[in-house]
Amino acid sequence: MSGIWPGEIKCVAMLTFDLDGVSSWLRRDPKYSDLPSLMSMAEYG
């Protein structure tokens, strides 16, 4: 696929990250694992 990048660019890079909502709640208090609605909100938003 030559010719799709402008100029003399040979490659591109993309940096991504993922936030784990469940871990942040469990780090605060492990008892939160007993609250399904909170775990669902942390997992799915």
C-alpha positions as CSV (number, residue, x, y, z in Angstrom):
1,M,0.0,0.0,0.0
2,S,2.4,2.7,-1.1
3,G,1.3,6.2,-1.6
4,I,-1.2,6.6,1.2
5,W,1.0,8.6,3.5
6,P,2.0,12.2,2.7
7,G,5.7,13.0,2.1
8,E,8.4,10.5,3.0
9,I,6.5,9.0,6.0
10,K,7.3,5.3,6.2
11,C,5.2,4.2,9.2
12,V,2.8,5.5,11.8
13,A,2.3,4.7,15.5
14,M,-0.9,4.7,17.6
15,L,-0.8,4.7,21.4
16,T,-3.9,3.6,23.3
17,F,-4.8,2.9,26.9
18,D,-7.6,1.2,28.8
19,L,-9.0,2.2,32.2
20,D,-10.1,-0.6,34.4
21,G,-13.1,0.7,36.4
22,V,-13.6,-2.4,38.6
23,S,-10.0,-2.5,39.9
24,S,-10.2,1.1,41.1
25,W,-13.3,0.4,43.2
26,L,-11.9,-2.9,44.6
27,R,-8.7,-1.1,45.6
28,R,-10.7,1.4,47.7
29,D,-12.7,-1.3,49.5
30,P,-12.8,-5.1,48.7
31,K,-16.3,-5.2,50.1
32,Y,-17.5,-3.4,47.0
33,S,-17.3,-6.8,45.2
34,D,-20.5,-7.7,47.0
35,L,-22.4,-4.9,45.3
36,P,-23.4,-6.1,41.9
37,S,-24.9,-2.8,40.7
38,L,-21.6,-1.0,41.5
39,M,-19.5,-3.7,39.8
40,S,-21.8,-3.5,36.7
41,M,-21.5,0.3,36.6
42,A,-17.7,0.1,36.9
43,E,-17.5,-2.6,34.1
44,Y,-20.0,-1.2,31.6
45,G,-20.4,2.5,32.4
